[in-house]
Amino acid sequence: MGKTSAEKIFSRKTGADVKAGDVIMAQVDAAMSNDASGPLTIEIFHKMKASHVPYPERIAFILDHYVPCPDSKVAKLQQSVFDFSEQYGIPVCRGGEGIAHQVFDERGYVQPGRLIVGGDSHSTTYGYLNCLGIGIGSSDMAMVFQSGELWFKVPETIRIDFTGRPAQMVGGKEAALWLIRQLGANGGNYKAIEFGGAGLAHLTMDDRKTICNMMAECCAKCAIMPFDQAAEQYCRERGLCTDGAVFPDDDAHYCQRLTVDLSQVGHIVACPHGVANGVELSELAGRPVDMVMLGTCTNGRLEDFRNVHRLLKQVPGQFQVETLVVPASRAVYLAMTEEGITAQLLSRGAAILPPGCGPCCGSSPGVPRDGFTVLSTANRNFLGRMGNTAANIYLGSPVVAAAAALTGKFTDPKELISCDSI
Amino acid sequence: MTQFEGTAFCFGDDINTDYIISSRRKRDTLDVEILKQYLMEDIRPGFSRELHGTSILVAGENFGCGSAMEVAAQVVRGSQIPVILAKSFARSYYRNAVNNGILIVELDTSSIREGDRLRVTVDEQGILTQDLDTGLAVRCPGLRRELEEIILSGGLIEYVRQKNKKEGC
């Protein structure tokens, strides 16, 4: 029997012929810790009486949830991260560098074929580059810190094949919301999700990051994109090693298969308070929106903002509602600025927040008011997620969110363009 | 044999970690004694004050979905809740619960009512869940031995300490 991509990576990591269901110990290639889960990891590390970090070069601390530091309590916890990193030689990316998933990627920790863990559920993002990204808790991370390895159950795999070409302005976010609606809020639980199919040629690397990021919302253990021409070119441009790339066998066993015709996927918006509550944008058209958030580890990358910029260049006018913009990293922010996107957003009335998680999980400024309808490009719309249980959060793509910012209503971005050109 | 007895507190499907403990609470402190006051506050305000003695959480599908944050398991354990019964658990929560010494049992929870007296027994034959008010008795297979050892040690910290001590001898 052939192997899935996940089985291949776990087989290589253990030097054994492993298959779904096997429980194995494996060395991880890279580990990401942030300011939300890092302090607890450090506390547990000490409670375990550990005193050695054998592979500090595989670990990075990236401060992203509470930046810039809002008060002295947070400062104390963040200090524990700096102290620990100094003691054990682990690099720290200070607040303002960006969201951990984005920065970890920019710093080259994400490479094809790697087994990567992160102290954050959206570590599934790393799978965009043909590796396994798995979110873990702080106790597990403390084990990784002290030994470099962890036990894993080799997951079964759901295979998703993309076909067709997406319509204009439809991309990774729509594909992700479509899939989560289809699979359900726990449809990927305990499983790897492996992507393939000719339609992938129409999804950019940033689209793939968005899709892998959001597979955490159907509880997938990890999500893995193929090593195709686009991935190879991406690695070449960044000088990343491609030796570890994996390819699933033709006769690999999948527990479920799904084909998504991208040409049939329209603008989807997830309604409160669940990510699987996707509806067609047209069902909501015209309903008022009170606040827009553009950014996060789901959709705060350069291409997301380029798409918004393209729309704004064709549609004049100020943002009608409070519009928060959170670039995923300082590098993204800098590129946005060089390309004139920052000026464009500011001139329309956006408030640009420092790179980081921003208001996504309610722990940084940007909390919506009571009764607010928020249209966000984030990955979660749970009740109270943005810090106020009296607000309703909808999730959509950056272009859909930007269209709502321009009109103050749920609006199909294509209609804005056609109206303007008439 | 290990036995737990407690009062049932019932929740629905897709109880995510933000509902168990809000992200905005955990940024201030790692102290579970403080954080446990906020258990389930967004979906059941004042819940922590309803708890007296040993309690058992009962839920539907996909308990603990959302974030991988371990504090969502710690606050449950810190609230004298040693067992969670649910139709299914999200992967990351399952792992964090084991690592914090919480016994997780997957079974059909639909007939268990709020306030019922529950008894959960772990022995050689597996896990027996009994509702002492309705007479329901469900036997499930035991967990993998290593997981059971971690849970019964009180969590991964204790498990690692004990293991290191043994190896030290």
Boltz contact constraints between the chains, C-beta under 6 A:
constraints:
  - contact:
      token1: [A, 40]
      token2: [B, 30]
      max_distance: 6.0
  - contact:
      token1: [A, 43]
      token2: [B, 30]
      max_distance: 6.0
  - contact:
      token1: [A, 47]
      token2: [B, 157]
      max_distance: 6.0
  - contact:
      token1: [A, 48]
      token2: [B, 157]
      max_distance: 6.0
  - contact:
      token1: [A, 48]
      token2: [B, 160]
      max_distance: 6.0
  - contact:
      token1: [A, 66]
      token2: [B, 27]
      max_distance: 6.0
  - contact:
      token1: [A, 73]
      token2: [B, 28]
      max_distance: 6.0
  - contact:
      token1: [A, 74]
      token2: [B, 27]
      max_distance: 6.0
  - contact:
      token1: [A, 121]
      token2: [B, 67]
      max_distance: 6.0
  - contact:
      token1: [A, 121]
      token2: [B, 68]
      max_distance: 6.0
  - contact:
      token1: [A, 135]
      token2: [B, 68]
      max_distance: 6.0
  - contact:
      token1: [A, 135]
      token2: [B, 92]
      max_distance: 6.0
  - contact:
      token1: [A, 137]
      token2: [B, 68]
      max_distance: 6.0
  - contact:
      token1: [A, 137]
      token2: [B, 70]
      max_distance: 6.0
  - contact:
      token1: [A, 137]
      token2: [B, 96]
      max_distance: 6.0
  - contact:
      token1: [A, 138]
      token2: [B, 70]
      max_distance: 6.0
  - contact:
      token1: [A, 139]
      token2: [B, 99]
      max_distance: 6.0
  - contact:
      token1: [A, 139]
      token2: [B, 156]
      max_distance: 6.0
  - contact:
      token1: [A, 185]
      token2: [B, 14]
      max_distance: 6.0
  - contact:
      token1: [A, 185]
      token2: [B, 62]
      max_distance: 6.0
  - contact:
      token1: [A, 186]
      token2: [B, 62]
      max_distance: 6.0
  - contact:
      token1: [A, 189]
      token2: [B, 91]
      max_distance: 6.0
  - contact:
      token1: [A, 190]
      token2: [B, 91]
      max_distance: 6.0
  - contact:
      token1: [A, 219]
      token2: [B, 65]
      max_distance: 6.0
  - contact:
      token1: [A, 219]
      token2: [B, 90]
      max_distance: 6.0
  - contact:
      token1: [A, 219]
      token2: [B, 91]
      max_distance: 6.0
  - contact:
      token1: [A, 221]
      token2: [B, 91]
      max_distance: 6.0
  - contact:
      token1: [A, 361]
      token2: [B, 23]
      max_distance: 6.0
  - contact:
      token1: [A, 362]
      token2: [B, 23]
      max_distance: 6.0
  - contact:
      token1: [A, 362]
      token2: [B, 24]
      max_distance: 6.0
  - contact:
      token1: [A, 363]
      token2: [B, 23]
      max_distance: 6.0
  - contact:
      token1: [A, 363]
      token2: [B, 24]
      max_distance: 6.0
  - contact:
      token1: [A, 363]
      token2: [B, 27]
      max_distance: 6.0
  - contact:
      token1: [A, 382]
      token2: [B, 16]
      max_distance: 6.0
  - contact:
      token1: [A, 382]
      token2: [B, 18]
      max_distance: 6.0
  - contact:
      token1: [A, 383]
      token2: [B, 42]
      max_distance: 6.0
  - contact:
      token1: [A, 384]
      token2: [B, 42]
      max_distance: 6.0
  - contact:
      token1: [A, 385]
      token2: [B, 18]
      max_distance: 6.0
  - contact:
      token1: [A, 387]
      token2: [B, 24]
      max_distance: 6.0
  - contact:
      token1: [A, 389]
      token2: [B, 42]
      max_distance: 6.0
